Amino acid sequence: MRILYLPLKAQWYDMIERGEKPEEYREHTPYWVARLMQCDSAVCSEDKCEDCIFRKFKLYDAVCFSYGYTKRRMLFECKGIIFGQGRPEWGAPNHKTFIIKLGKRLN
């Protein structure tokens, strides 16, 4: 199973745990591009593929959230990753960002 591990601040962890927030956001930075996207072209080299047109989202089976950097965790089905405008009341910035869609809770 391919699992994406993400630490969360208390506010967002609690909202997801209560079922109020069905998605999580990550900024569009080189770090998150590398973690959430991959290149499908033999033409590109991974270190120079930031703006490659052959990039696509990685496929994860689940997302494991931790309460900060503690051992308190919960696992959710990953319904996919998209790039778009999230909801500010759920912590999204006022610009396009990575949106990680959550499915049912697995534990």
C-alpha positions in Angstrom: 0.0 0.0 0.0 1.4 3.4 -1.0 0.8 5.8 2.0 1.4 9.5 2.1 2.4 10.6 5.6 1.4 14.1 6.7 1.7 15.8 10.1 -1.1 18.3 10.9 -1.6 21.1 13.3 -4.3 20.4 16.0 -7.0 22.5 14.4 -6.9 20.6 11.0 -6.3 17.2 12.6 -9.4 17.6 14.7 -11.6 18.8 11.8 -10.6 15.8 9.7 -11.1 13.5 12.7 -14.6 14.8 13.2 -15.4 14.4 9.5 -15.7 18.2 8.8 -12.8 18.5 6.4 -12.7 16.0 3.5 -9.5 17.4 1.9 -6.0 18.6 2.9 -3.9 21.3 1.3 -0.2 21.7 0.5 1.5 24.7 -1.1 2.9 24.5 -4.6 6.6 24.5 -3.7 9.5 22.4 -5.1 9.3 20.2 -2.0 5.6 19.3 -2.5 5.9 19.0 -6.3 8.6 16.3 -5.7 6.4 14.5 -3.1 3.1 14.7 -5.0 4.0 14.5 -8.6 6.1 12.4 -11.0 7.4 12.6 -14.5 6.4 10.0 -17.1 8.9 11.0 -19.7 12.2 9.4 -20.5 13.3 12.7 -21.9 13.5 14.5 -18.6 15.9 14.1 -15.8 14.3 14.2 -12.3 16.5 17.0 -11.1 15.4 19.3 -14.1 11.8 18.3 -14.4 10.1 20.9 -12.3 8.2 22.5 -15.2 7.9 19.4 -17.3 4.7 18.9 -19.3 4.8 15.2 -18.7 4.3 15.5 -14.9 1.3 13.7 -13.3 0.1 13.2 -9.8 1.5 10.3 -7.9 -1.0 7.6 -6.9 -1.4 7.0 -3.2 -3.7 4.4 -1.7 -4.0 6.2 1.7 -3.0 9.2 3.7 -1.7 8.8 7.2 -2.2 12.0 9.3 -0.3 12.5 12.6 -1.2 15.0 15.3 1.9 17.1 14.9 4.9 14.9 15.3 3.3 12.6 17.9 2.3 9.0 17.7 -1.4 9.9 17.5 -2.5 8.9 13.9 -5.4 8.2 11.6 -5.5 6.6 8.2 -7.8 7.7 5.3 -8.4 6.4 1.8 -6.8 8.7 -0.7 -9.2 9.7 -3.5 -6.6 11.5 -5.5 -4.7 14.8 -5.7 -5.7 17.8 -7.8 -4.4 21.3 -8.2 -6.9 24.1 -7.6 -8.5 26.5 -5.2 -9.4 25.1 -1.9 -11.8 26.3 0.8 -10.3 29.0 3.1 -12.4 27.9 6.1 -10.6 24.5 5.8 -7.1 26.2 5.7 -6.6 26.7 2.0 -4.6 29.7 0.9 -6.0 32.4 -1.4 -4.3 30.9 -4.5 -4.1 27.6 -6.2 -2.7 24.7 -4.2 -2.4 20.9 -4.1 -5.7 19.4 -2.8 -5.5 15.9 -1.4 -9.0 14.4 -1.5 -9.9 12.0 1.3 -12.2 9.0 1.3 -13.4 6.9 4.1 -11.4 6.5 7.3 -9.5 3.2 7.4 -8.5 3.2 11.1 
